[in-house]
Amino acid sequence: WIPGGIRGFGMRYPDGRRRTALEKDADRDALLKQLYQQLPSGIGIYDVTGTTIRMVYLNDGYYQMIGAQRDQRRRYEGTHAADAFHPDDRAGLLAEAEASIRENRIFEYKYRVLIREGCYHWLCIRASHTHLNETTERFFAAYYDIDQLVREQEKRRESELFLQETLKYSGTTHFIYFIGRHRYEAVAL
């Protein structure tokens, strides 16, 4: 018997007895529960009915990712899940969910989630979905922390805009080398 080995994994006990299918299923279920809770990024299950989003499950990795405790986020459970989204992102998130259902494709959206009063954190969600019943679609989601990336991009855009404005009014002549023409040309900004 080799724990975690390829040959014989989960087939026999150390004393040589074979394991039953029920025991294998119980072990698999226990491992899956451990996996859900121990993943270092967020995973969750949501049901979407019309414009209502109901949170079914979020793992501990989600709460660690946003720097919160599960107990602090109880008010966003169930049908209050959308209350945690930035007001400007709610309509887009629902529209993208509807589009992914209609086009039968993966749902992907970047949005801000409320961390504490007035403080939002950028996340990216990707989810597959399945038809649950006549009115409800179930989403199986993975979350990615993109807060630092988005904030850096915003800083770069601001710096680039500032640089463009500075160059525009600087009174200097700028030259660009065009490879295809093999020459420099003066460019007015």
Protein Blocks (a to p, Z undefined) as FASTA:
>chain_A
ZZhianhphkacfkopacdfklmmmmmmmmmmmmmmmpcbdcdddddehjaccdfbdcfk
lmmmnopafklmmmmgcjllmmmpcfklmmmmmmmmmmmmmnopaddddddddfbghiac
ddddddddddfblmbccdddddddfklmmmmmmmmmmmmmmmmmmmmmnopacddddfkl
opacdddZZ
